[in-house]
Structure formats: structure tokens, C-alpha cells
Amino acid sequence: IDTPISEEGFVGAAVGAAWMGDRPVVELQFADFVSCAFDPIVTVAAKTHWRSGIRLPLVIRAPFGGGVRGGPFHSQCPEGWFVGVAGLKVVCPGSVQDAYGLLRAAIEDDDPVLYFEHKALYRRLTGDPVDGNHRTPIGKGCVAQVGSEATIVTYGAGVDLALRAASGLDVEVLDLRTLLPLGSALVLESLARTSRLLVLQEASRSSGVAGLVFSLVAREGFQELDAPPVLVAPPDTPVPFAPELEDAYLPSLETVRAAVEELLAY
């Protein structure tokens, strides 16, 4: 159904369709404007099962992220707004296989799922056709690269960036894939092997999922650390419009590589 650009309206309609037994998939043109639909998502969709005992199978596709010269209103990473909201699931694919597998798993899930897809990956990632039966389990991350000297935890576009930055280094790269519920065991098991942690995200420093990961490590993995955890993320400002400023704002191959080498040298 092609609707007017009224995020609260079409997300609210999708919530109603899910109430009536459908499995709607609603797409936002830009994730930045998920704020317009915050009330039906957080107040209604997230609480329906808990309040009324009714399953609410709803998928909200949310194209997000910078590097596409979209400026401050079309480049945000708002996934952190929803991490921690009881009743929601939040996923973010970083590979072709998971882009398909997570979407199919989200559609088949009985809870509302926010599916954050990075716009820059539409043309950057390539891969073989995915088998139609493939599903990526929600709530489970994966090891994108095996290593023993440090762990990089990331998701979305950060996965490809981390793999390139860690090229030639004995560094493990974890792709969270699901941000809520967080795959805690994967993070703690990797940290136990490497004793060093770096979290990479495109969301600004005080948002995203970094705080959740650091809280987990402080509570349950502190004794494993041989160095202070490191965060590579943009500053707490809107995404710049000028290309040279946006390039300086976003994590880059150079900044990630430098942060990893500094962590290894600690």
C-alpha cells in the first residue's frame, strides 16, 4: 500500500493490521522520522502483548546511517532510542545473508521488530543469492573474524569497516546482528579469549548500543579486561551536511585502525 508520508499514520495503521491478525511490514523512507511514530511504536506496539495478551507481529523497516550526503535530517542512527524498550526487538544486518535472513525471521516473529538497514550498504555490499529457506536467528550475533588479541563489537555498516580496519591483525570482530535482545554470551565469551574490547558504532557516542555493551562488561566481564574498553563513535552532534565535515564526523578506516593499534599496545 502506497501511503502519504505520514509516519505516525502508516505505522499506526500497521499496528492495527497486526492487531487484526496480519503480519504487516511497514517501511519508513528514512529512519530519522521514526520519531514521528514513536508513540504508536513504544506506547502501543511494545506493550500490547504485555497489557492485553495479544501477539503483535509487526516489522518496521528503517533505512538509517550516514555517508550518503543526506545531512542532519536524513543520516541519523536512531537505533539507540529503542534499545532497552521492553516488548520490542531491534535488528541491524551487516551482511547480504543477514539482510535477508533477519528480515524473514522478523516477519515470522510474533513481536514487533525494528529492522534498521544502513543505506550505504545498499550498493556497497555484494554476495551470492541467499537460499529462500535461510533465516538468521534473532538474538544471536556471530563471529565475523576470529582473533585472540582484542575484540571489536559492532553492527550494521560497522562490520565491513571493522573487518577492513583489522586486516592483518589478530583481532576478533563480532557482528551483533541483533541489538535487542543483546547476544551477551557472545560478547563475554570473546572477551574471555582476548581481554581487550573496542566498540564501534556510527551512532553518536552517547547513543547506539555501546552503553549496553559496556554495562554488560562492567557487570559480568570486568575481571577479564587487560585494558580500558575503547569506544569509536562520532561526537554528540548532528550529522554535518558539508561532505568534508561528514567524513571527519564518521568513523573511518584510519580512525578505527589507530584505535585498535592503541588498544593492542596498552
C-alpha positions as CSV (number, residue, x, y, z in Angstrom):
1,I,0.0,0.0,0.0
2,D,1.5,3.4,-1.0
3,T,0.6,5.9,1.7
4,P,1.1,9.6,2.2
5,I,4.4,10.5,4.0
6,S,2.8,10.4,7.5
7,E,4.9,8.1,9.7
8,E,2.6,8.2,12.6
9,G,-0.3,7.4,10.3
10,F,1.0,4.4,8.4
11,V,2.8,2.9,11.4
12,G,-0.4,3.2,13.4
13,A,-2.3,1.5,10.5
14,A,0.3,-1.3,10.6
15,V,-0.2,-1.7,14.3
16,G,-3.9,-2.0,13.7
17,A,-3.4,-4.6,11.0
18,A,-1.2,-6.7,13.3
19,W,-3.9,-6.4,16.0
20,M,-6.3,-8.0,13.4
21,G,-4.1,-10.9,12.7
22,D,-2.0,-9.7,9.7
23,R,1.8,-9.6,9.6
24,P,2.4,-6.1,8.2
25,V,5.8,-4.8,7.0
26,V,5.9,-1.1,7.1
27,E,8.8,0.9,5.6
28,L,9.9,4.3,6.7
29,Q,11.6,6.3,3.9
30,F,14.2,7.5,6.4
31,A,14.8,6.2,9.9
32,D,15.3,9.7,11.1
33,F,11.5,10.2,11.1
34,V,10.7,7.2,13.2
35,S,10.4,9.9,15.9
36,C,7.1,10.9,14.4
37,A,5.8,7.3,15.0
38,F,7.4,7.0,18.5
39,D,4.1,6.9,20.3
40,P,2.4,4.0,18.4
41,I,5.7,2.0,18.5
42,V,6.7,2.5,22.2
43,T,3.3,3.1,23.8
44,V,1.2,0.7,21.8
45,A,3.1,-1.9,19.8
46,A,5.7,-2.6,22.5
47,K,3.1,-3.0,25.3
48,T,0.2,-4.8,23.5
49,H,1.3,-8.3,24.4
50,W,2.1,-7.4,28.0
51,R,-1.1,-5.5,28.5
52,S,-3.6,-7.5,26.5
53,G,-2.1,-10.9,25.8
54,I,-2.3,-10.2,22.1
55,R,0.7,-11.0,19.9
56,L,1.7,-8.1,17.6
57,P,3.7,-9.4,14.6
58,L,4.9,-6.2,13.1
59,V,8.1,-5.3,11.2
60,I,9.2,-1.7,10.7
61,R,12.0,-1.2,8.1
62,A,14.1,1.8,8.9
63,P,16.8,2.9,6.5
64,F,19.4,4.7,8.6
65,G,23.0,5.9,8.6
66,G,25.3,8.5,7.0
67,G,27.9,8.6,4.3
68,V,25.3,9.3,1.7
69,R,25.4,13.1,1.9
70,G,21.9,13.3,3.5
71,G,22.7,16.0,6.0
72,P,21.4,16.1,9.6
73,F,17.8,15.1,8.8
74,H,18.4,12.0,6.6
75,S,21.6,10.4,8.1
76,Q,20.9,9.7,11.7
77,C,21.3,6.4,13.6
78,P,18.3,6.3,16.0
79,E,18.5,2.7,17.0
80,G,19.6,3.7,20.5
81,W,16.2,5.2,21.1
82,F,14.6,1.7,21.1
83,V,17.3,-0.4,22.7
84,G,16.0,-1.2,26.2
85,V,12.3,-0.8,25.4
86,A,10.6,-3.9,26.8
87,G,8.4,-5.6,24.2
88,L,10.5,-4.5,21.1
89,K,13.2,-6.4,19.2
90,V,15.8,-4.4,17.3
91,V,17.9,-5.9,14.5
92,C,20.6,-4.5,12.2
93,P,22.1,-6.6,9.4
94,G,25.7,-6.1,8.3
95,S,25.9,-8.7,5.5
96,V,23.9,-9.7,2.5
97,Q,22.9,-13.0,4.0
98,D,21.7,-11.4,7.2
99,A,19.8,-8.7,5.4
100,Y,17.6,-11.5,4.0
101,G,17.8,-13.8,7.0
102,L,16.9,-11.2,9.6
103,L,14.1,-9.7,7.6
104,R,12.5,-13.2,7.1
105,A,13.0,-14.0,10.7
106,A,11.5,-10.6,11.8
107,I,8.4,-11.2,9.6
108,E,7.9,-14.6,11.2
109,D,8.4,-13.3,14.7
110,D,5.3,-12.7,16.9
111,D,6.7,-9.5,18.4
112,P,7.3,-6.0,16.9
113,V,10.7,-5.8,15.3
114,L,12.5,-2.7,14.2
115,Y,14.7,-3.6,11.3
116,F,17.5,-1.0,10.8
117,E,19.1,-1.2,7.4
118,H,22.1,1.0,6.6
119,K,21.5,3.0,3.4
120,A,25.2,3.0,2.4
121,L,25.2,-0.8,2.3
122,Y,22.6,-1.0,-0.4
123,R,25.3,-0.5,-3.0
124,R,28.4,-1.4,-1.0
125,L,27.8,-5.0,-0.1
126,T,27.7,-7.8,-2.6
127,G,27.1,-11.5,-2.1
128,D,25.7,-14.7,-3.6
129,P,21.9,-15.2,-3.8
130,V,20.5,-16.3,-0.5
131,D,18.5,-19.5,-0.2
132,G,14.9,-18.8,0.4
133,N,14.8,-21.0,3.4
134,H,17.6,-19.1,5.2
135,R,16.8,-17.5,8.5
136,T,19.1,-15.5,10.8
137,P,18.0,-16.2,14.4
138,I,17.0,-13.0,16.3
139,G,19.1,-12.6,19.4
140,K,22.2,-14.2,18.2
141,G,25.3,-12.4,16.9
142,C,28.2,-14.1,15.0
143,V,32.0,-14.0,14.8
144,A,32.8,-12.2,11.6
145,Q,36.6,-12.7,12.1
146,V,38.4,-14.9,14.5
147,G,41.2,-13.4,16.6
148,S,42.9,-13.6,20.0
149,E,44.4,-10.2,20.9
150,A,41.3,-7.9,21.0
151,T,37.6,-7.9,20.3
152,I,35.7,-5.4,18.2
153,V,32.0,-5.4,18.8
154,T,30.0,-3.7,16.1
155,Y,26.9,-4.0,13.8
156,G,25.5,-2.7,10.5
157,A,28.0,-0.8,8.4
158,G,30.5,-1.1,11.2
159,V,31.1,-4.8,10.3
160,D,32.6,-4.1,6.9
161,L,34.6,-1.2,8.3
162,A,35.9,-3.3,11.3
163,L,37.0,-6.1,9.0
164,R,38.9,-3.8,6.8
165,A,40.5,-2.0,9.8
166,A,41.5,-5.2,11.4
167,S,43.0,-6.7,8.3
168,G,46.3,-8.4,9.1
169,L,45.8,-8.1,12.9
170,D,44.9,-11.0,15.3
171,V,41.7,-9.3,16.2
172,E,38.2,-10.8,16.6
173,V,35.3,-9.0,15.0
174,L,31.8,-9.6,16.4
175,D,28.7,-8.8,14.4
176,L,25.9,-8.3,16.9
177,R,23.2,-8.6,14.2
178,T,20.5,-8.2,17.0
179,L,20.8,-5.1,19.3
180,L,17.7,-6.1,21.4
181,P,17.9,-8.7,22.9
182,L,21.7,-8.3,23.0
183,G,23.7,-11.5,22.5
184,S,25.5,-11.1,25.8
185,A,27.1,-14.6,25.8
186,L,28.9,-14.0,22.5
187,V,30.5,-10.8,23.8
188,L,31.6,-12.2,27.1
189,E,33.0,-15.4,25.5
190,S,35.0,-13.4,23.1
191,L,36.3,-11.0,25.8
192,A,37.4,-14.0,27.9
193,R,39.6,-15.1,25.0
194,T,41.0,-11.6,24.1
195,S,40.9,-9.5,27.2
196,R,40.6,-6.3,25.2
197,L,37.4,-4.6,23.9
198,L,36.6,-2.0,21.4
199,V,33.0,-1.0,20.5
200,L,32.5,0.6,17.0
201,Q,29.2,2.3,16.1
202,E,28.0,5.0,13.8
203,A,25.5,6.3,16.3
204,S,26.9,9.2,18.3
205,R,28.9,8.4,21.5
206,S,26.0,8.7,23.9
207,S,23.5,6.7,21.9
208,G,23.6,3.5,20.0
209,V,24.3,0.2,21.8
210,A,27.8,1.0,23.2
211,G,26.4,1.8,26.7
212,L,24.6,-1.5,26.8
213,V,27.8,-3.4,25.9
214,F,30.0,-1.5,28.3
215,S,27.4,-2.0,31.1
216,L,27.4,-5.8,30.4
217,V,31.2,-6.0,30.5
218,A,31.4,-3.9,33.7
219,R,28.9,-6.2,35.4
220,E,29.9,-9.6,34.1
221,G,33.3,-9.4,32.4
222,F,35.3,-6.8,34.3
223,Q,37.8,-9.3,35.6
224,E,38.7,-10.3,32.0
225,L,39.9,-6.9,31.0
226,D,43.6,-6.2,30.5
227,A,43.0,-2.7,29.1
228,P,40.3,0.0,29.4
229,P,37.5,-0.6,26.9
230,V,37.6,1.7,23.9
231,L,34.7,3.4,22.0
232,V,35.0,4.5,18.4
233,A,31.9,6.6,17.6
234,P,31.0,10.1,16.2
235,P,30.8,13.0,18.6
236,D,27.4,14.0,20.2
237,T,26.5,16.4,17.4
238,P,24.1,16.2,14.4
239,V,25.4,14.7,11.2
240,P,27.1,17.5,9.3
241,F,25.9,18.4,5.8
242,A,29.3,19.5,4.3
243,P,31.0,16.4,2.8
244,E,34.4,17.1,4.4
245,L,32.8,17.6,7.8
246,E,30.7,14.4,7.4
247,D,33.8,12.5,6.5
248,A,35.6,13.8,9.6
249,Y,32.5,13.0,11.7
250,L,32.0,9.4,10.8
251,P,34.4,6.5,11.9
252,S,36.9,5.8,9.2
253,L,39.4,3.1,8.3
254,E,42.1,5.3,9.6
255,T,40.5,6.2,13.0
256,V,39.4,2.6,13.7
257,R,42.8,1.2,12.8
258,A,44.5,3.7,15.0
259,A,42.2,3.0,17.9
260,V,42.8,-0.8,17.5
261,E,46.6,-0.4,17.4
262,E,46.5,1.8,20.5
263,L,44.4,-0.7,22.3
264,L,46.7,-3.5,21.4
265,A,49.7,-1.5,22.6
266,Y,48.2,-0.8,26.1
